[in-house]
Amino acid sequence: MAAPIRIFKQENSRNLVFGLLVLALMTYLAYGLAGGLQNRLSQNPLLIAVLFGIFVGNVFKIPEFMRTAIDFTIAYLIKTAVVLIGLNISVQVLVSIGYKPVLLAVGEAVSVFIVVYFFLSRVMRLDRQLCILISAGSSICGAAAILATASVVKAENRLITLSVTMITLMGTFQLFLYPYLYHHGYLESLNDQLFGFFAGAGIYEFAQVYGAGYAVSDTAVNFATLIKLIKVMMIVPMVLLTGHFYNYKQQEENTVNQVKFPWFILFFILMVILNSLFTINGTVKFFLGQTGASFFLMAMVALGLKTDIKNILLEHNFKKLIISAAFIIGFTTFVAYFYTLGTNINIQAKNRGDQISQTIHNEIKKDYYGGKEIFINIGCVKCHVESLHTKSSDPLLLYSDLLIHDMGPALDDKIIQGQAIGTDWRTTPLVGIGNRSRYLHDGRAFTYRDAIIAHGGEAMIVRDRFIDLSQREKAEIFAFFDTLK
């Protein structure tokens, strides 16, 4: 898969830089396209990126200068993105949740990998590399696991693209399926916490896991993302064992192309250690996280550009792929549900600084002034002004400027009153919000998160700042809202 570094040294460096800039622009367009589609798909930009690359690569002729940038992205930026995932994981997280959820998540991943590989290789008779890639993606963490595994088994680009496309399509289906089953009573034995475990164990992509949890509750989001982080940690042993297994099979078949040790995995471990030992500046951590996500998206576009869809359809039996996808979705869902019922989660998160201990399914209870400070810092007070002065000179606590603002298309009720159109709304006072169970002007939102996410128009920048906050910071804001009674 990876082109030797000397290729890039011999090529005109200007072509490489220009090619990367064009690829970055295409990635930005793909990301924008994902954001403009239905909300569920906007939680899954990887799928849109690879499909966008496939479309461009098969409709238009790729310029020669782009090929060097595409090879460079597939060879190196993918590994860099996998390394940066380590910043989301710490030893403290694993210790805080106890051994039982960890063992169950590991058991689920191992079970899925073994059974899926056996089914694809022995029953469906698919290409061995394709079997390994799909098994890794469906058992660990989707595209990230596929790309990490591909680097050690020297998988062909067409197989990588096919694997990523299958995994993201299957995960998107699960993104709709799991919340539907939960809300319609088909998962009666699961509460919000257990649904989070179920989604984190069964759904493939991290973004898809977040989307499924978000469709249920904040509690489900917390549990789902935590369980998925445990599975992400399994990239390390999975890549090492897969490389050893692949070498063993090659030796049996008297092939000489032995897989080299994946050194980038050591850097992944180093990132986990650094994140565990040191408190990394929030801005730096956010920047590195966004950089890794951007590299993943660039890799998806690059893989799509190198994919000849006609050859894939000719070389692989489409019926077999459909049957394989159906089996994988069914089996992973069954196994995730089985392991979920086997756990009794009582996960606690501890903050050594303030010695607060609480279960993860409760919002973080901290002095509300912490949440108020975050509320101010991200810019909410530009419209939700804390108090207004009255004729008596006594300030009136409202958390509203009582002015009309453009709130974007999500809140457009199509009603025109004077000069105010459907997207124009007067800032709702937040005083008393702690006593409410439904939010926004028409009561459409059932959670604080839903109400904030619906903000657009003039509030879009502040909304995006909220989205970029950590789970703890969001919970502190929610705790602050609870005090406004």
NUKOL-46153 format. One record per residue (C-alpha): residue in three letters; chain; x, y, z. Coordinates in steps of 0.02 Angstrom, whole numbers, plus 50000, padded with zeros to 5 digits. Each point is the difference from the previous one (the first is absolute). Layout:
<recs>
rest/kette/u/v/w
ALA/A/X/Y/Z
...
</recs>
This chain:
<recs>
rest/kette/u/v/w
MET/A/50000/50000/50000
ALA/A/50135/50124/50048
ALA/A/50110/50070/49866
PRO/A/50185/50013/50048
ILE/A/50055/50168/50067
ARG/A/50127/50020/49862
ILE/A/49858/50020/49876
PHE/A/49951/50161/50086
LYS/A/50179/50062/50006
GLN/A/50023/49974/49814
GLU/A/49836/50084/49952
ASN/A/49987/50186/49978
SER/A/49963/50064/50175
ARG/A/49889/50136/49928
ASN/A/49889/49868/49921
LEU/A/49986/49910/50166
VAL/A/49954/50158/50096
PHE/A/49878/50058/49866
GLY/A/49923/49826/49993
LEU/A/49976/49998/50189
LEU/A/49918/50171/49992
VAL/A/49879/49940/49866
LEU/A/49965/49843/50101
ALA/A/49969/50105/50155
LEU/A/49879/50109/49901
MET/A/49906/49846/49940
THR/A/49993/49938/50180
TYR/A/49927/50166/50054
LEU/A/49868/49988/49864
ALA/A/49957/49822/50053
TYR/A/49985/50054/50181
GLY/A/49889/50145/49950
LEU/A/49892/49882/49898
ALA/A/49980/49885/50151
GLY/A/49949/50147/50108
GLY/A/49867/50048/49875
LEU/A/49919/49829/49994
GLN/A/49880/49922/50124
ASN/A/50060/50017/50180
ARG/A/50041/49815/50020
LEU/A/50115/50004/49850
SER/A/50084/50157/50066
GLN/A/50055/49890/50146
ASN/A/50086/49886/49873
PRO/A/50110/50108/49888
LEU/A/50119/49854/49966
LEU/A/49869/49917/49892
ILE/A/49966/50160/49904
ALA/A/50188/50029/49976
VAL/A/50034/49829/49925
LEU/A/49845/50006/49889
PHE/A/50048/50175/49943
GLY/A/50175/49937/49955
ILE/A/49929/49851/49907
PHE/A/49883/50114/49901
VAL/A/50137/50122/49950
GLY/A/50127/49863/49964
ASN/A/49882/49903/49886
VAL/A/49921/50147/49910
PHE/A/50154/50108/49971
LYS/A/50179/49961/49952
ILE/A/50118/50027/50147
PRO/A/50147/50118/49954
GLU/A/50172/49922/50013
PHE/A/50060/50123/50133
MET/A/49860/49939/50114
ARG/A/50060/49820/50003
THR/A/50153/50040/50105
ALA/A/49893/50091/50129
ILE/A/49875/49857/50003
ASP/A/50138/49871/50030
PHE/A/50078/50109/50135
THR/A/49833/50019/50089
ILE/A/49964/49813/49997
ALA/A/50177/49956/50054
TYR/A/50030/50124/50141
LEU/A/49853/50110/50049
ILE/A/49894/49847/50043
LYS/A/50129/49940/50126
THR/A/50015/50174/50073
ALA/A/49811/50007/50024
VAL/A/50001/49831/50090
VAL/A/50138/50062/50116
LEU/A/49901/50156/50045
ILE/A/49852/49893/50055
GLY/A/50106/49959/50152
LEU/A/49964/50175/50067
ASN/A/49821/49946/50035
ILE/A/50051/49859/50116
SER/A/50080/49996/50171
VAL/A/50044/49865/50126
GLN/A/49890/50091/50127
VAL/A/49846/49972/49893
LEU/A/50030/49813/49993
VAL/A/50034/49990/50187
SER/A/49848/50104/50047
ILE/A/49872/49887/49917
GLY/A/50059/49837/50077
TYR/A/50049/49836/49921
LYS/A/49830/49924/49956
PRO/A/49946/50121/49861
VAL/A/50177/49993/49930
LEU/A/50002/49810/49995
LEU/A/49828/49993/49921
ALA/A/50046/50127/49866
VAL/A/50159/49904/49962
GLY/A/49906/49835/49995
GLU/A/49872/50073/49880
ALA/A/50136/50065/49884
VAL/A/50096/49835/49997
SER/A/49840/49900/49969
VAL/A/49949/50112/49855
PHE/A/50173/49997/49919
ILE/A/50015/49809/50005
VAL/A/49823/49960/49941
VAL/A/49994/50134/49864
TYR/A/50170/49947/49931
PHE/A/49948/49818/49999
PHE/A/49835/50039/49913
LEU/A/50077/50112/49867
SER/A/50148/49887/49963
ARG/A/49925/49826/50017
VAL/A/49817/50025/49955
MET/A/50002/50148/49880
ARG/A/50175/49961/49930
LEU/A/50051/50183/49990
ASP/A/50178/50065/49977
ARG/A/50104/49970/50158
GLN/A/50056/50181/50016
LEU/A/49821/50058/49979
CYS/A/49944/49878/50136
ILE/A/50132/50067/50120
LEU/A/49958/50182/49967
ILE/A/49812/49979/50020
SER/A/50023/49893/50156
ALA/A/50112/50133/50078
GLY/A/49880/50141/49956
SER/A/49845/49911/50065
SER/A/50081/49943/50163
ILE/A/50101/50153/50053
CYS/A/49965/50175/49936
GLY/A/49954/50004/49816
ALA/A/50107/50094/49875
ALA/A/50140/50038/50125
ALA/A/50024/49814/50034
ILE/A/49991/49959/49815
LEU/A/50132/50130/49955
ALA/A/50114/49948/50143
THR/A/49985/49816/49952
ALA/A/50024/50036/49815
SER/A/50170/50074/50036
VAL/A/50064/49837/50074
VAL/A/49926/49878/49875
LYS/A/50047/50108/49848
ALA/A/49820/50001/49941
GLU/A/49958/50061/49826
ASN/A/49917/50170/49988
ARG/A/49845/49929/49915
LEU/A/49973/49879/50145
ILE/A/50026/50139/50129
THR/A/49872/50109/49913
LEU/A/49874/49858/49985
SER/A/50022/49957/50185
VAL/A/49981/50180/50057
THR/A/49847/50025/49890
MET/A/49916/49841/50065
ILE/A/50038/50040/50182
THR/A/49938/50180/49989
LEU/A/49842/49949/49907
MET/A/49963/49863/50127
GLY/A/50036/50119/50144
THR/A/49884/50131/49927
PHE/A/49861/49870/49994
GLN/A/50034/49959/50184
LEU/A/49996/50186/50039
PHE/A/49817/49999/49949
LEU/A/49960/49824/50062
TYR/A/50060/50003/50182
PRO/A/49906/50157/50058
TYR/A/49846/49941/49905
LEU/A/50002/49833/50092
TYR/A/50024/50089/50166
HIS/A/49865/50132/49979
HIS/A/49872/49874/49935
GLY/A/50020/49881/50147
TYR/A/50096/49860/49916
LEU/A/50141/50016/50128
GLU/A/49893/50001/50158
SER/A/50137/49926/50109
LEU/A/50118/50146/49967
ASN/A/50001/50167/50088
ASP/A/50095/50152/49933
GLN/A/50165/49942/50076
LEU/A/49987/49825/49929
PHE/A/49946/50069/49832
GLY/A/50162/50100/50001
PHE/A/50099/49839/50030
PHE/A/49900/49914/49863
ALA/A/50032/50140/49873
GLY/A/50183/50018/50046
ALA/A/50031/49814/49982
GLY/A/49894/49967/49845
ILE/A/50021/50152/49887
TYR/A/50163/50017/49903
GLU/A/50049/50183/49978
PHE/A/50028/50117/50147
ALA/A/49896/50136/49915
GLN/A/49858/49877/49971
VAL/A/50007/49945/50182
TYR/A/49986/50181/50054
GLY/A/49854/50027/49883
ALA/A/49904/49849/50065
GLY/A/50029/50049/50181
TYR/A/49951/50179/49963
ALA/A/49833/49938/49932
VAL/A/49959/49927/50172
SER/A/50073/50109/50138
ASP/A/50155/50082/50073
THR/A/50021/49847/50112
ALA/A/50001/49886/49848
VAL/A/50129/50111/49915
ASN/A/50117/49991/50151
PHE/A/49991/49811/50014
ALA/A/50010/49969/49813
THR/A/50154/50108/49972
LEU/A/50088/49926/50151
ILE/A/49973/49821/49943
LYS/A/50056/50046/49824
LEU/A/50161/50075/50071
ILE/A/50034/49833/50086
LYS/A/49981/49914/49832
VAL/A/50112/50129/49916
MET/A/50137/49950/50122
MET/A/49992/49826/49924
ILE/A/50075/50068/49838
VAL/A/50172/49965/50074
PRO/A/49985/49812/50036
MET/A/49888/49976/49849
VAL/A/50127/50073/49878
LEU/A/50144/49904/50078
LEU/A/49907/49833/50002
THR/A/49932/50025/49825
GLY/A/50175/50036/49933
HIS/A/50067/49843/50085
PHE/A/49855/49895/49934
TYR/A/50023/50067/49823
ASN/A/50188/49964/50006
TYR/A/49964/49823/50058
LYS/A/49879/49971/49855
GLN/A/50126/50069/49876
GLN/A/50135/49885/50065
GLU/A/49882/49852/49982
GLU/A/49972/50049/49819
ASN/A/50188/50029/49971
THR/A/49979/50185/49964
VAL/A/50143/50116/50041
ASN/A/49914/50170/50021
GLN/A/50009/50002/50190
VAL/A/49905/50136/50090
LYS/A/50107/50122/50099
PHE/A/49967/50050/50179
PRO/A/49874/50145/50004
TRP/A/50108/50130/50088
PHE/A/49861/50130/49997
ILE/A/49909/49897/50132
LEU/A/50140/50043/50123
PHE/A/49964/50184/49971
PHE/A/49816/49963/50032
ILE/A/50047/49924/50169
LEU/A/50112/50150/50035
MET/A/49852/50117/49971
VAL/A/49894/49901/50124
ILE/A/50140/50010/50129
LEU/A/50024/50187/49976
ASN/A/49813/50029/50016
SER/A/49999/49897/50159
LEU/A/50149/50084/50085
PHE/A/49977/50181/49948
THR/A/49857/50122/49983
ILE/A/50013/50055/49819
ASN/A/49944/50177/49962
GLY/A/49820/49995/49940
THR/A/50033/50107/49847
VAL/A/50149/49893/49948
LYS/A/49902/49840/50028
PHE/A/49853/50064/49900
PHE/A/50114/50053/49858
LEU/A/50086/49830/49994
GLY/A/49834/49911/50007
GLN/A/49933/50103/49855
THR/A/50161/49969/49904
GLY/A/49981/49812/50021
ALA/A/49818/50007/49946
SER/A/50049/50103/49847
PHE/A/50135/49874/49954
PHE/A/49873/49859/50010
LEU/A/49883/50095/49885
MET/A/50142/50038/49878
ALA/A/50044/49815/50000
MET/A/49820/49954/49961
VAL/A/49996/50119/49853
ALA/A/50170/49937/49939
LEU/A/49943/49818/50009
GLY/A/49842/50044/49906
LEU/A/50100/50086/49864
LYS/A/50106/49843/49975
THR/A/49850/49885/49992
ASP/A/49943/49933/49832
ILE/A/49820/49958/50039
LYS/A/49978/49900/49840
ASN/A/50143/49883/50045
ILE/A/49932/49975/50176
LEU/A/49829/49951/49935
LEU/A/50078/49884/49872
GLU/A/50123/49918/50121
HIS/A/49879/49975/50146
ASN/A/49834/49913/50004
PHE/A/49876/50137/50050
LYS/A/49879/49871/50069
LYS/A/50136/49931/50114
LEU/A/50038/50173/50066
ILE/A/49817/50032/50041
ILE/A/49984/49832/50090
SER/A/50162/50035/50094
ALA/A/49941/50172/50054
ALA/A/49833/49931/50062
PHE/A/50087/49863/50099
ILE/A/50124/50122/50079
ILE/A/49865/50123/50053
GLY/A/49893/49862/50072
PHE/A/50141/49912/50091
THR/A/50082/50156/50072
THR/A/49831/50061/50061
PHE/A/49960/49832/50082
VAL/A/50172/49986/50083
ALA/A/49998/50180/50061
TYR/A/49827/49974/50076
PHE/A/50052/49835/50080
TYR/A/50154/50077/50081
THR/A/49901/50154/50053
LEU/A/49878/49893/50098
GLY/A/50149/49919/50085
THR/A/50063/50160/50077
ASN/A/49941/50096/50153
ILE/A/50073/50170/49968
ASN/A/50039/50114/50145
ILE/A/50131/50107/49919
GLN/A/50074/50140/50102
ALA/A/50105/50145/49941
LYS/A/50115/50087/50123
ASN/A/50081/50168/49995
ARG/A/50152/50003/50113
GLY/A/50004/50189/50003
ASP/A/49833/50031/50087
GLN/A/49972/49821/50066
ILE/A/49826/49991/49923
SER/A/49942/49822/49970
GLN/A/49842/49956/49905
THR/A/49930/49872/49880
ILE/A/50021/50041/49818
HIS/A/49813/49990/49965
ASN/A/49973/50155/50111
GLU/A/50048/50172/49941
ILE/A/50159/50061/50080
LYS/A/49957/50092/50159
LYS/A/50121/50141/50026
ASP/A/49982/50176/50070
TYR/A/49889/50081/49870
TYR/A/50117/50148/49981
GLY/A/50114/49886/49897
GLY/A/49860/49973/49875
LYS/A/49956/50184/50003
GLU/A/50179/50046/49956
ILE/A/49999/49882/49851
PHE/A/49829/50068/49950
ILE/A/50076/50175/49997
ASN/A/50163/49950/49915
ILE/A/49921/49917/49848
GLY/A/49894/50155/49967
CYS/A/49825/49951/50057
VAL/A/49983/50165/50094
LYS/A/50004/50100/49839
CYS/A/49814/49965/49987
HIS/A/49961/49921/50169
VAL/A/50052/50156/50096
GLU/A/50002/49964/50185
SER/A/49900/50151/50057
LEU/A/49918/50159/49933
HIS/A/49989/50165/50090
THR/A/49829/50070/50046
LYS/A/49939/50175/50043
SER/A/50020/49959/50183
SER/A/50184/49965/49964
ASP/A/49980/49825/50070
PRO/A/50066/49872/49873
LEU/A/49871/49874/49938
LEU/A/50071/49824/49987
LEU/A/49941/49927/49834
TYR/A/50143/49926/49898
SER/A/49924/50081/49846
ASP/A/50025/50161/49903
LEU/A/49815/49991/49947
LEU/A/50054/50037/49821
ILE/A/49957/49908/49840
HIS/A/50135/49896/49916
ASP/A/50015/49888/49847
MET/A/50004/49823/50070
GLY/A/50027/49906/49837
PRO/A/49899/49874/49898
ALA/A/49977/49871/50139
LEU/A/49881/50120/50092
ASP/A/49915/50070/49846
ASP/A/49811/49987/50029
LYS/A/49960/50092/49836
ILE/A/49896/50130/50095
ILE/A/50025/50183/49953
GLN/A/49953/50135/50125
GLY/A/50039/50176/49942
GLN/A/50184/50004/49953
ALA/A/50038/49839/50095
ILE/A/50009/49845/49891
GLY/A/49989/49817/50052
THR/A/50181/49988/50056
ASP/A/49990/50155/50112
TRP/A/49971/49968/50184
ARG/A/50009/50103/50159
THR/A/50132/49936/50121
THR/A/49912/49889/50126
PRO/A/50040/50044/50183
LEU/A/50092/49857/50084
VAL/A/49939/50042/50174
GLY/A/49887/49857/50050
ILE/A/50076/49877/49877
GLY/A/50049/49886/50145
ASN/A/49814/49969/50033
ARG/A/49956/49954/49822
SER/A/49998/49830/49915
ARG/A/49986/50066/49822
TYR/A/50097/50140/49918
LEU/A/50006/50126/49858
HIS/A/49857/50113/49948
ASP/A/49883/49860/49949
GLY/A/50058/49868/50125
ARG/A/50070/49887/49863
ALA/A/50160/49960/50096
PHE/A/50000/49874/50142
THR/A/50181/50027/50056
TYR/A/50116/50148/50020
ARG/A/50112/49925/49867
ASP/A/49859/49990/49872
ALA/A/49953/50182/50031
ILE/A/50179/50061/49977
ILE/A/50031/49896/49843
ALA/A/49845/50075/49919
HIS/A/50079/50173/50007
GLY/A/50059/50066/49832
GLY/A/50012/50164/49908
GLU/A/50080/50131/50112
ALA/A/50026/49868/50136
MET/A/50090/49875/49889
ILE/A/50176/50049/50056
VAL/A/49955/49984/50184
ARG/A/49909/49835/49967
ASP/A/50155/49930/49915
ARG/A/50106/50053/50149
PHE/A/49881/49903/50112
ILE/A/50015/49846/49889
ASP/A/50190/50008/50016
LEU/A/49993/49998/50191
SER/A/50044/49843/50097
GLN/A/49861/49895/50077
ARG/A/50046/50066/50172
GLU/A/49991/50182/49945
LYS/A/49829/49971/49920
ALA/A/49938/49917/50159
GLU/A/50062/50150/50102
ILE/A/49897/50117/49890
PHE/A/49848/49887/50024
ALA/A/50028/50003/50189
PHE/A/50003/50190/49991
PHE/A/49833/49998/49906
ASP/A/49926/49894/50141
THR/A/50034/50143/50121
LEU/A/49897/50125/49898
LYS/A/49833/49972/50086
</recs>
